[in-house]
């Protein structure tokens, strides 16, 4: 599979030129067919998926300065709940 880098912002020499955005959007759309993106509590997501589904869960690092790096914090209790 060929990997594409999609930088959606634009700065000359560093980003995908705007002329290429439609092609990149189509490529991304093709890859996301039958993908479900949610913004729910992780327990709700885990309980709702069919067997054999692939889940990518990426909680904030526990020891990070969460207010500095993340929009939403993730408490130690939530880490234990996910574990």
N, C-alpha and C positions, 0 to 999 in steps of 0.2 A: 504494500500500500504506500502510495506517495504521500508524504506529509506536506502540508501547506502552512505557512506562517501567515496568520491574519492579524495585522495590526490595524485596528479600526480607526484610530486617530490618524492624523496626518502631519508629518513634518518631513520636508524634503530630505532625502538621503537616508531616512530612518524608518519610513513607513510605506505601506502599500499605497501607490498612487490612487487617487479617487477613480480614475478610469478603470481600475481593476476591481473595485468594490462589487459591482454587480456579479461578476464571475465568482468572487469569493463567497458572496452571500448564497449563490446557487449551490456551490460546492458544500457549504456548511448545511444548507437546507437538506440536501441529499443525504448527508450523514446523520441528520437528526430525525429522519422519518421513523415513526414508532417509538420515539424517545419521549419520556414524560419528565418534565422538569417541575419540581414542586418547591414550595416554601412553607413547609409544615414542621411541626415537632417531629423529631426523628423517629419516635416511637410510632406515631401515626403512619409514617412512610414505611417503616419496616413491616408493620402489621398489614399493610394494604397491598403489598406486591405479591404477584403470583410466584409459585415455586419456580426455581430456575432463573429468576430475574437477577440482573447485575445491579448492585447498588454501589455508588461511590459516595461515601460519607467522609467529609473532611472537617472535623471540628477544629476550633482554634487550639493552638498549643496551650497546654495547661499553665506553663510557667511564663508565657509571654505577657508583656504589658498589654493586656487585651484592649483597654481603652485607647491605646495608641495605634494599634494595628488592625482592630476589627470594629465593624459597625455594631455588631451584637456580641456581647460577652457570653461566655460559656463557663458556668460555675464548676467547681470540683464535683459537686453532687451530680451535675449533668454528665460529666465525664464518667462517673461511676455507673450512672444509669445506662449510658451507651455501652460501657464495658459489659 
